[in-house]
Amino acid sequence: MVPLGGEMNIPGDELYTLLEVALKNRGDETLQRALYLALREAILAGRLQSGSRLSGSRTMASQLSLSRNTVNAALEQLTLEGYLLRNRQGTWVAKLASRNIAQDLPEPTVTLARRVSLLPAPVPRSTPVPAFTPGTPAINYFPLPLWRRLYDRVLREEGSTLLGYGDPAGEPSLRAAIARHLALSRGIDCDASQIVITEGALEGVDLCTMLLSEPGDVAWVEDPGYAGAKSTFAKAGLQMTGIPVDEEGMCWEGQPAPSPSLIFTSPSHQFPYGSVLSARRRLALLELAQRHKAWIIEDDYDSEFRYAGEPVPAMLGMVNNAPVAYLGTFSKTLFPSLRMGFTVFPKALAKAATPAIGALLRGGHRAEQRTLALFIEEGHYARHLAAMRRLYRKRYRQLCEVLNAELHVPHRLLAGEGGMHLTVAIEGIDDRQLVQEARAFQLAPAALSGYYLDVKQGQTGLVLGYGNTSASLFAPGIRRLQRLITQQQGEKA
């Protein structure tokens, strides 16, 4: 207990001068905030020592030409935070562990966990989105007025009832709408109880990893492949084995790979190569997973956008009781900041995981989920997908024509007729350096080698997103990239 009755360790005039200077130089701070900060600094620096008794609020207000309410508010805040003790007899400086802690602690030595070094390089995010950014849809084509009307309608009809957390697995109306959509578009026979709403597909990967693996387990990943899954597996302490990709998708046959617990794949449109996992390999992978008691995480990130033939059926719907957790996202079909995806579990897994879902997820975003449910149920989602499919098909073909005309360095086009990106394999370039230089010209292709587990051993090239890039930017953008490649090759020579 601080002894009561002690005097200030500095003369009152000196303290008031210190406070007056702080109030005079307060800038945009309020008088209350400036007084609070000045007194706190004096206590932390030791100018006001433990046990020092301050003047009464009336006297302090008179000396500083402040209202008594302003002084009392500052003193109450300091008391609340433990810097002062107040009672009917007066106000004293509390005893602190170290008066000079704010000034005397050395800058800490920061050592991040080893797993941080295993994370892939972050993807730069810019606003507005630069040309050729992979994974970004044509957000300027999204029917925002319609979305706003549906959102307002949800709030008007349900109001404050939506302000609680809600079901951890997501709004039942949205889960039911997704189930009906998947039955029609992806051949997946499921019900709302098997669906969990997540904050994008990445949280779905995290959820599956938490439910289905232990630290030290082996996860097979496509190499090259989705960086987000690698981040999640590294964070969970899994051992990743890269599985090569060819024109038939993930190619594990003949590879000396350890037995997996998780297998992450994007079979309908492999990222970034764009190949489709053949029916033969799909069935073989399902058999392999069953044999090893492993689970397949099927990332179906952009299968809605296919420009030749029928949509490729999902692996989850190929056979009954398939050991597959299916991931979908609205970030690619609607807009990224919606941060909404979903995971579909087989019935047995959904039943087993239900108690854990409540511990791992918290629900929320209820108004947005109800809005999305209306957007799907009233047919707006299907119409938007059809419009975007036409737009992306046109942009895909236009970009192919521009690459044929303007990119003169030897190259191979990958990524197939689907999605929102084209991959250009180019030998003998430093693609990571190239993409850094391209950002100076508001171009943001991704380095193909950056999607490999070992970026130094990966195929070099560029991943060109065309979803949110106007066709008018294709020719000047590709010409600029060609000049940067020529310049880089000249410097090497």
C-alpha positions as CSV (number, residue, x, y, z in Angstrom):
1,M,0.0,0.0,0.0
2,V,1.4,3.4,-0.9
3,P,1.8,5.5,2.3
4,L,-0.6,8.3,2.4
5,G,0.3,11.9,3.2
6,G,3.6,12.0,1.2
7,E,4.4,15.2,-0.6
8,M,5.4,15.6,-4.3
9,N,9.0,15.0,-5.0
10,I,9.2,18.0,-7.2
11,P,8.0,21.5,-6.4
12,G,4.4,22.3,-7.4
13,D,5.4,25.2,-9.7
14,E,7.8,22.9,-11.6
15,L,5.0,20.3,-12.1
16,Y,2.6,23.0,-13.3
17,T,5.1,24.4,-15.7
18,L,5.7,20.9,-17.1
19,L,1.9,20.4,-17.5
20,E,1.3,23.9,-19.0
21,V,4.0,23.2,-21.7
22,A,2.3,19.9,-22.6
23,L,-1.1,21.5,-22.8
24,K,0.3,24.3,-25.0
25,N,1.9,21.8,-27.4
26,R,-1.0,19.4,-27.4
27,G,-1.6,19.6,-31.2
28,D,-4.9,17.9,-32.1
29,E,-5.2,16.2,-28.7
30,T,-8.1,17.3,-26.3
31,L,-7.2,19.1,-23.1
32,Q,-8.2,16.0,-21.1
33,R,-6.1,13.7,-23.3
34,A,-3.1,16.1,-23.2
35,L,-3.2,16.4,-19.3
36,Y,-3.6,12.6,-19.0
37,L,-0.5,12.0,-21.3
38,A,1.6,14.6,-19.5
39,L,0.9,13.2,-16.0
40,R,1.4,9.6,-17.2
41,E,4.8,10.5,-18.8
42,A,5.9,12.3,-15.6
43,I,5.0,9.2,-13.5
44,L,6.7,6.7,-15.9
45,A,9.8,8.9,-16.2
46,G,10.1,9.2,-12.4
47,R,9.5,12.9,-12.2
48,L,6.5,12.0,-10.0
49,Q,7.6,9.3,-7.7
50,S,5.5,6.6,-5.9
51,G,3.7,8.0,-2.9
52,S,3.7,11.6,-4.2
53,R,0.5,13.4,-3.3
54,L,-1.0,15.5,-6.0
55,S,-2.9,18.7,-5.5
56,G,-6.6,18.5,-5.4
57,S,-8.6,18.7,-8.6
58,R,-9.9,22.1,-7.8
59,T,-6.5,23.5,-7.2
60,M,-5.0,21.8,-10.3
61,A,-7.9,23.1,-12.5
62,S,-7.3,26.7,-11.2
63,Q,-3.6,26.6,-11.7
64,L,-3.9,25.2,-15.3
65,S,-7.0,27.3,-16.2
66,L,-9.0,24.1,-17.0
67,S,-12.4,23.0,-16.0
68,R,-12.6,20.8,-12.9
69,N,-14.4,18.2,-15.0
70,T,-11.5,18.0,-17.5
71,V,-9.0,17.5,-14.6
72,N,-11.1,14.9,-12.9
73,A,-11.6,13.0,-16.1
74,A,-7.8,12.8,-16.7
75,L,-7.2,11.8,-13.1
76,E,-9.9,9.1,-13.2
77,Q,-8.4,7.6,-16.3
78,L,-5.0,7.4,-14.7
79,T,-6.6,5.9,-11.6
80,L,-8.4,3.3,-13.8
81,E,-5.1,2.3,-15.4
82,G,-3.3,2.0,-12.0
83,Y,-1.0,5.0,-12.2
84,L,-2.9,6.9,-9.4
85,L,-4.7,6.0,-6.2
86,R,-7.6,8.2,-5.2
87,N,-9.8,8.3,-2.1
88,R,-11.5,11.0,0.0
89,Q,-8.2,12.1,1.5
90,G,-6.6,12.8,-1.9
91,T,-4.7,11.5,-4.9
92,W,-1.3,9.7,-4.8
93,V,1.0,8.2,-7.3
94,A,0.8,4.4,-7.2
95,K,3.8,2.1,-6.7
96,L,4.9,0.8,-10.1
97,A,7.2,-2.1,-10.9
98,S,9.6,0.2,-12.7
99,R,9.3,3.9,-13.1
100,N,11.6,4.0,-16.1
101,I,10.3,1.1,-18.0
102,A,9.1,3.4,-20.9
103,Q,12.6,4.7,-21.5
104,D,15.1,2.1,-20.2
105,L,14.1,-1.2,-21.8
106,P,16.4,-2.1,-24.7
107,E,15.0,-2.9,-28.1
108,P,14.0,-6.6,-27.9
109,T,15.7,-9.2,-30.0
110,V,12.9,-10.7,-32.2
111,T,13.2,-14.3,-33.1
112,L,10.3,-15.6,-35.1
113,A,9.2,-19.2,-34.9
114,R,11.0,-21.5,-37.4
115,R,7.8,-22.3,-39.2
116,V,7.6,-18.7,-40.3
117,S,10.6,-19.3,-42.6
118,L,8.6,-22.1,-44.3
119,L,5.8,-19.7,-45.4
120,P,5.6,-18.8,-49.1
121,A,6.3,-15.2,-50.1
122,P,3.2,-13.0,-49.5
123,V,1.2,-11.8,-52.5
124,P,1.3,-8.0,-52.8
125,R,-2.2,-6.5,-52.6
126,S,-2.8,-3.1,-54.2
127,T,-5.8,-0.8,-54.7
128,P,-6.7,-0.2,-57.5
129,V,-5.8,-3.7,-58.7
130,P,-2.9,-3.6,-61.2
131,A,-3.2,-5.3,-64.6
132,F,-2.6,-9.1,-64.8
133,T,-3.1,-9.6,-61.1
134,P,-4.0,-13.4,-60.7
135,G,-7.1,-14.4,-58.8
136,T,-9.1,-11.2,-59.0
137,P,-12.5,-11.2,-60.7
138,A,-14.0,-8.4,-62.7
139,I,-15.2,-6.5,-59.7
140,N,-16.4,-3.5,-61.7
141,Y,-18.9,-5.8,-63.3
142,F,-20.4,-6.9,-60.0
143,P,-24.1,-5.7,-59.6
144,L,-23.5,-3.6,-56.6
145,P,-26.8,-1.7,-56.6
146,L,-28.7,-5.0,-56.6
147,W,-26.5,-6.4,-53.8
148,R,-27.2,-3.2,-51.8
149,R,-30.9,-3.5,-52.3
150,L,-30.8,-7.2,-51.1
151,Y,-28.6,-6.2,-48.1
152,D,-31.0,-3.4,-47.1
153,R,-33.9,-5.7,-47.4
154,V,-32.3,-8.2,-45.1
155,L,-31.6,-5.6,-42.5
156,R,-35.0,-4.1,-42.8
157,E,-36.8,-7.5,-42.4
158,E,-34.5,-9.0,-39.7
159,G,-32.8,-6.0,-38.1
160,S,-31.0,-6.5,-34.8
161,T,-31.8,-10.2,-34.7
162,L,-28.7,-10.6,-37.0
163,L,-26.3,-8.9,-34.7
164,G,-25.5,-12.0,-32.6
165,Y,-22.9,-14.6,-33.6
166,G,-25.3,-17.0,-35.1
167,D,-24.7,-20.7,-36.0
168,P,-20.9,-21.3,-36.0
169,A,-21.4,-23.4,-39.2
170,G,-23.1,-20.4,-41.0
171,E,-26.6,-19.3,-41.7
172,P,-28.9,-22.2,-42.5
173,S,-30.5,-20.3,-45.4
174,L,-27.1,-19.8,-47.1
175,R,-26.0,-23.4,-46.5
176,A,-29.2,-24.7,-48.0
177,A,-28.9,-22.4,-51.0
178,I,-25.3,-23.6,-51.6
179,A,-26.4,-27.3,-51.4
180,R,-29.0,-26.7,-54.1
181,H,-26.5,-24.9,-56.3
182,L,-23.9,-27.6,-55.9
183,A,-26.4,-30.3,-56.9
184,L,-27.2,-28.5,-60.1
185,S,-23.7,-27.2,-61.1
186,R,-21.2,-29.7,-59.6
187,G,-23.1,-33.0,-59.2
188,I,-22.6,-33.0,-55.4
189,D,-25.5,-34.6,-53.5
190,C,-25.4,-32.9,-50.1
191,D,-27.5,-31.1,-47.6
192,A,-27.1,-28.0,-45.4
193,S,-25.8,-30.1,-42.4
194,Q,-22.7,-31.0,-44.4
195,I,-21.8,-27.5,-45.3
196,V,-19.7,-25.1,-43.1
197,I,-19.4,-21.4,-44.1
198,T,-15.8,-20.1,-43.8
199,E,-14.0,-16.8,-44.3
200,G,-12.8,-17.7,-47.8
201,A,-11.3,-21.0,-49.0
202,L,-8.2,-20.5,-46.9
203,E,-10.1,-20.9,-43.6
204,G,-11.6,-24.0,-45.1
205,V,-8.1,-25.4,-45.6
206,D,-7.3,-24.4,-42.0
207,L,-10.4,-26.1,-40.7
208,C,-9.7,-29.4,-42.6
209,T,-6.1,-29.3,-41.3
210,M,-7.2,-28.8,-37.7
211,L,-9.8,-31.6,-37.9
212,L,-7.9,-34.2,-39.9
213,S,-4.2,-34.0,-39.2
214,E,-1.6,-33.9,-36.4
215,P,1.7,-32.0,-36.3
216,G,4.3,-34.0,-38.1
217,D,1.8,-35.6,-40.5
218,V,2.6,-35.6,-44.2
219,A,0.6,-33.5,-46.6
220,W,0.8,-33.9,-50.4
221,V,0.6,-30.7,-52.3
222,E,0.7,-30.0,-56.0
223,D,4.1,-28.6,-57.1
224,P,3.5,-25.9,-58.3
225,G,0.4,-25.2,-56.4
226,Y,-1.7,-22.9,-54.2
227,A,0.5,-20.9,-51.8
228,G,-2.3,-20.5,-49.2
229,A,-2.5,-24.2,-48.6
230,K,1.2,-24.4,-48.0
231,S,1.0,-21.5,-45.5
232,T,-1.7,-23.4,-43.6
233,F,0.2,-26.7,-43.6
234,A,3.4,-25.0,-42.5
235,K,1.5,-23.2,-39.6
236,A,0.1,-26.6,-38.5
237,G,3.5,-28.2,-38.4
238,L,2.9,-30.7,-41.3
239,Q,5.6,-32.1,-43.5
240,M,4.9,-31.1,-47.1
241,T,5.7,-33.3,-50.0
242,G,5.5,-31.7,-53.4
243,I,3.9,-33.8,-56.1
244,P,4.6,-32.9,-59.8
245,V,1.9,-31.7,-62.1
246,D,1.6,-32.6,-65.8
247,E,-1.2,-32.4,-68.4
248,E,-3.3,-34.8,-66.5
249,G,-3.0,-32.9,-63.2
250,M,-1.3,-34.2,-60.0
251,C,1.2,-37.0,-61.0
252,W,2.2,-39.1,-58.0
253,E,2.7,-42.3,-59.9
254,G,6.4,-43.4,-59.7
255,Q,7.2,-40.7,-57.2
256,P,9.0,-41.7,-54.0
257,A,6.5,-40.0,-51.7
258,P,5.8,-40.9,-48.0
259,S,2.3,-42.0,-46.9
260,P,0.1,-38.9,-46.6
261,S,-2.6,-37.9,-44.1
262,L,-3.8,-35.0,-46.3
263,I,-3.8,-34.6,-50.1
264,F,-4.4,-31.1,-51.4
265,T,-5.4,-30.8,-55.0
266,S,-7.3,-28.6,-57.4
267,P,-8.5,-31.3,-59.8
268,S,-11.0,-29.3,-62.0
269,H,-8.5,-26.5,-62.9
270,Q,-5.1,-27.0,-61.3
271,F,-3.5,-23.8,-60.1
272,P,-1.4,-22.4,-61.7
273,Y,-0.9,-24.9,-64.6
274,G,-4.6,-25.2,-65.4
275,S,-4.6,-29.0,-66.2
276,V,-7.6,-31.1,-65.3
277,L,-7.1,-34.2,-63.2
278,S,-8.1,-37.1,-65.5
279,A,-10.9,-39.5,-64.5
280,R,-8.3,-42.3,-64.3
281,R,-6.2,-40.4,-61.8
282,R,-9.2,-39.2,-59.9
283,L,-10.3,-42.7,-59.2
284,A,-6.8,-43.8,-58.5
285,L,-6.3,-40.9,-56.0
286,L,-9.6,-41.8,-54.2
287,E,-8.4,-45.4,-54.0
288,L,-5.0,-44.3,-52.7
289,A,-6.6,-42.0,-50.1
290,Q,-8.7,-44.9,-48.9
291,R,-5.8,-47.2,-48.7
292,H,-3.7,-44.8,-46.7
293,K,-6.6,-43.6,-44.6
294,A,-5.9,-40.1,-45.9
295,W,-8.3,-37.3,-46.7
296,I,-8.3,-35.3,-50.0
297,I,-8.9,-31.6,-49.8
298,E,-10.5,-30.7,-53.1
299,D,-10.0,-27.0,-54.0
300,D,-12.7,-26.0,-56.5
301,Y,-11.7,-22.4,-56.7
302,D,-12.9,-21.4,-60.2
303,S,-14.5,-24.4,-61.9
304,E,-17.6,-22.2,-62.6
305,F,-15.6,-20.6,-65.4
306,R,-15.0,-23.2,-68.0
307,Y,-15.1,-22.2,-71.7
308,A,-15.0,-25.6,-73.6
309,G,-17.3,-28.6,-72.9
310,E,-19.3,-29.3,-69.8
311,P,-18.1,-28.4,-66.2
312,V,-15.8,-31.1,-64.8
313,P,-17.7,-33.0,-62.0
314,A,-16.3,-32.7,-58.5
315,M,-14.4,-35.6,-56.9
316,L,-16.7,-35.5,-53.9
317,G,-19.6,-36.5,-56.2
318,M,-17.8,-39.3,-58.0
319,V,-18.3,-42.2,-55.6
320,N,-20.3,-42.7,-52.4
321,N,-18.5,-42.0,-49.1
322,A,-15.5,-40.5,-50.9
323,P,-12.8,-39.4,-48.4
324,V,-13.0,-35.8,-49.8
325,A,-13.6,-32.4,-48.2
326,Y,-14.7,-30.0,-50.9
327,L,-13.8,-26.3,-50.8
328,G,-15.5,-23.5,-52.6
329,T,-15.2,-19.7,-52.6
330,F,-17.2,-16.7,-53.6
331,S,-14.0,-14.5,-53.7
332,K,-13.5,-15.6,-57.3
333,T,-17.1,-15.6,-58.5
334,L,-18.3,-12.4,-56.7
335,F,-15.6,-10.2,-55.1
336,P,-12.6,-10.9,-52.8
337,S,-13.5,-8.6,-49.9
338,L,-16.7,-10.6,-49.3
339,R,-14.3,-13.2,-47.7
340,M,-16.8,-16.0,-47.9
341,G,-16.2,-19.6,-48.8
342,F,-17.6,-23.0,-47.8
343,T,-16.5,-26.5,-47.0
344,V,-18.6,-29.6,-47.8
345,F,-17.9,-32.6,-45.7
346,P,-19.1,-36.2,-46.3
347,K,-21.9,-37.1,-44.0
348,A,-19.8,-39.2,-41.5
349,L,-17.2,-36.4,-41.2
350,A,-19.8,-33.7,-40.9
351,K,-21.4,-35.6,-38.0
352,A,-18.1,-36.2,-36.2
353,A,-16.9,-32.7,-36.7
354,T,-20.1,-30.9,-35.6
355,P,-19.1,-30.5,-31.9
356,A,-15.6,-29.2,-32.9
357,I,-17.0,-26.6,-35.3
358,G,-18.5,-24.7,-32.4
359,A,-15.1,-24.5,-30.7
360,L,-13.2,-23.6,-33.8
361,L,-15.5,-21.1,-35.5
362,R,-17.6,-18.2,-34.2
363,G,-20.2,-17.5,-36.9
364,G,-20.8,-13.8,-37.7
365,H,-21.2,-11.9,-41.0
366,R,-24.9,-12.9,-40.7
367,A,-26.4,-10.1,-42.8
368,E,-23.9,-10.7,-45.6
369,Q,-24.7,-14.5,-45.5
370,R,-28.4,-13.8,-45.6
371,T,-27.9,-11.4,-48.5
372,L,-25.8,-14.0,-50.4
373,A,-28.5,-16.6,-49.8
374,L,-31.1,-14.3,-51.5
375,F,-28.6,-13.6,-54.3
376,I,-28.4,-17.3,-55.0
377,E,-32.0,-18.2,-54.5
378,E,-33.4,-15.5,-56.6
379,G,-31.3,-16.5,-59.6
380,H,-28.9,-13.5,-59.5
381,Y,-25.9,-15.6,-58.9
382,A,-26.5,-17.9,-61.9
383,R,-27.0,-14.9,-64.1
384,H,-23.9,-13.2,-62.8
385,L,-21.9,-16.4,-63.4
386,A,-23.2,-16.6,-67.0
387,A,-22.2,-13.0,-67.7
388,M,-18.8,-13.4,-66.2
389,R,-18.3,-16.6,-68.1
390,R,-18.9,-14.8,-71.4
391,L,-16.6,-11.9,-70.4
392,Y,-13.7,-14.2,-69.3
393,R,-14.0,-16.4,-72.3
394,K,-13.7,-13.3,-74.5
395,R,-10.7,-12.0,-72.5
396,Y,-9.0,-15.4,-72.5
397,R,-9.1,-15.6,-76.3
398,Q,-8.0,-11.9,-76.7
399,L,-5.1,-12.5,-74.4
400,C,-4.0,-15.6,-76.3
401,E,-4.0,-13.5,-79.5
402,V,-2.0,-10.7,-77.9
403,L,0.6,-13.1,-76.5
404,N,0.9,-14.8,-79.9
405,A,1.5,-11.4,-81.6
406,E,3.5,-9.5,-78.9
407,L,5.5,-12.0,-76.8
408,H,8.5,-12.9,-79.0
409,V,10.5,-14.8,-76.4
410,P,10.1,-18.6,-76.7
411,H,7.3,-19.7,-74.4
412,R,4.5,-22.2,-73.7
413,L,0.9,-21.3,-72.8
414,L,-0.6,-23.2,-69.9
415,A,-3.8,-23.0,-67.8
416,G,-6.3,-24.3,-70.4
417,E,-9.7,-22.9,-71.4
418,G,-11.0,-21.9,-68.0
419,G,-10.6,-19.8,-65.0
420,M,-9.2,-16.2,-64.9
421,H,-5.5,-16.7,-65.6
422,L,-3.1,-17.8,-68.2
423,T,0.3,-19.3,-67.3
424,V,3.2,-18.6,-69.6
425,A,6.2,-20.9,-69.1
426,I,9.4,-19.1,-70.2
427,E,12.9,-20.7,-69.8
428,G,16.0,-18.8,-68.7
429,I,14.4,-15.7,-67.0
430,D,14.5,-14.5,-63.4
431,D,10.7,-14.3,-63.1
432,R,10.7,-13.1,-59.5
433,Q,12.9,-10.1,-60.5
434,L,10.8,-9.5,-63.6
435,V,7.5,-9.2,-61.6
436,Q,9.2,-6.7,-59.2
437,E,10.2,-4.6,-62.2
438,A,6.8,-4.9,-63.8
439,R,5.1,-3.4,-60.7
440,A,6.7,0.0,-61.5
441,F,4.5,0.0,-64.6
442,Q,1.3,-1.0,-62.8
443,L,1.6,-4.6,-64.0
444,A,1.3,-7.4,-61.4
445,P,1.7,-10.9,-63.0
446,A,2.9,-13.5,-60.6
447,A,6.2,-15.4,-60.9
448,L,5.5,-19.0,-61.8
449,S,8.5,-20.3,-59.9
450,G,7.1,-18.7,-56.7
451,Y,4.4,-21.4,-56.6
452,Y,6.9,-24.2,-56.1
453,L,8.0,-25.6,-52.8
454,D,11.6,-24.9,-53.9
455,V,11.4,-21.7,-55.9
456,K,15.0,-22.1,-57.1
457,Q,14.2,-25.4,-58.8
458,G,10.8,-24.4,-60.2
459,Q,9.8,-23.7,-63.8
460,T,10.1,-20.0,-64.5
461,G,7.4,-18.0,-66.2
462,L,4.5,-15.6,-65.6
463,V,1.0,-16.2,-64.3
464,L,-1.2,-13.6,-66.0
465,G,-4.6,-12.8,-64.4
466,Y,-7.1,-11.4,-66.9
467,G,-10.3,-11.4,-64.7
468,N,-10.0,-7.8,-63.6
469,T,-7.8,-6.6,-66.5
470,S,-9.5,-4.8,-69.4
471,A,-8.6,-6.2,-72.8
472,S,-7.4,-2.7,-73.8
473,L,-4.5,-3.2,-71.5
474,F,-3.4,-6.5,-72.9
475,A,-1.2,-5.3,-75.8
476,P,0.6,-2.5,-74.1
477,G,1.1,-4.7,-71.0
478,I,2.6,-7.6,-72.9
479,R,4.8,-5.3,-74.9
480,R,6.1,-3.9,-71.7
481,L,6.8,-7.3,-70.3
482,Q,8.6,-8.3,-73.5
483,R,10.8,-5.2,-73.2
484,L,11.6,-6.1,-69.6
485,I,12.5,-9.7,-70.6
486,T,14.7,-8.4,-73.4
487,Q,16.4,-6.0,-71.1
488,Q,17.0,-8.8,-68.5
489,Q,18.4,-11.2,-71.2
490,G,20.7,-8.4,-72.4
491,E,22.1,-7.8,-69.0
492,K,22.8,-11.5,-68.6
493,A,24.6,-11.7,-71.9
